[in-house]
Amino acid sequence: MFTDALPGLLYNPLIIGAGVVALVVALLRAAIDKPLRKQDHGFMPVALLNGTERAFFRELESAVPELRVFPQVAMGALLQPRQRGYAAWNQIAGQRVDFVVALRDDPCAVVAVIELDGRSHDRGPRRAADAARDTRLAAGGYEVIRWRCERGKGRPDAAAMRERLMDPALLVGAEKRRQAAG
């Protein structure tokens, strides 16, 4: 019967050789494929800026070449709670501002924080959240500029951006904020 021949098959050099070759091929294939496969840890990339923000960013940089524009800056990079503990920190953790504009020769001297507001900012909860954010940023000494901007419409033009951001009071304030921050 077949079962009587089984021990002989297990010790057959051809069977053992084929098994070793199959194992080596499988291991090599796994080693080669692993770096090529992306490991999925439950995350996927997203665009840093949406289309409206991207267009605004380009226009803003062109309007004020003597300033630096930083998109999507974490609130924690701008503010630090005066109180210790997580309660105060949690008020800003995970939040970010659309743009931070700083002096070109001193990127730590923040001229203004710019927020782009679309229709979603007209609703009650969002309006309240925006007011709380503006209050926190103002407490930190930052000038917050909110510009209405919806899908490429209603954006201020380059001249308006320049006029607002090159205001001497804002530029002097930037130097004061830099000195205060150390």
Stockholm file with secondary structure:
# STOCKHOLM 1.0

chainA/1-182         MFTDALPGLLYNPLIIGAGVVALVVALLRAAIDKPLRKQDHGFMPVALLNGTERAFFRELESAVPELRVFPQVAMGALLQPRQRGYAAWNQIAGQRVDFVVALRDDPCAVVAVIELDGRSHDRGPRRAADAARDTRLAAGGYEVIRWRCERGKGRPDAAAMRERLMDPALLVGAEKRRQAAG
#=GR chainA/1-182 SS CHHHHHHHHHTCHHHHHHHHHHHHHHHHHHHHHHHHSCCCSSCCCCCSSCHHHHHHHHHHHHHCTTEEEEEEEEGGGTCCCSSCSHHHHHTTTTCEEEEEEEETTEEEEEEEEEEEECGGGGSHHHHHHHHHHHHHHHHTTCCEEEEECBTTBSCCCHHHHHHHHTCHHHHHHHHHHHHHHC
#=GC SS_cons         CHHHHHHHHHTCHHHHHHHHHHHHHHHHHHHHHHHHSCCCSSCCCCCSSCHHHHHHHHHHHHHCTTEEEEEEEEGGGTCCCSSCSHHHHHTTTTCEEEEEEEETTEEEEEEEEEEEECGGGGSHHHHHHHHHHHHHHHHTTCCEEEEECBTTBSCCCHHHHHHHHTCHHHHHHHHHHHHHHC
//
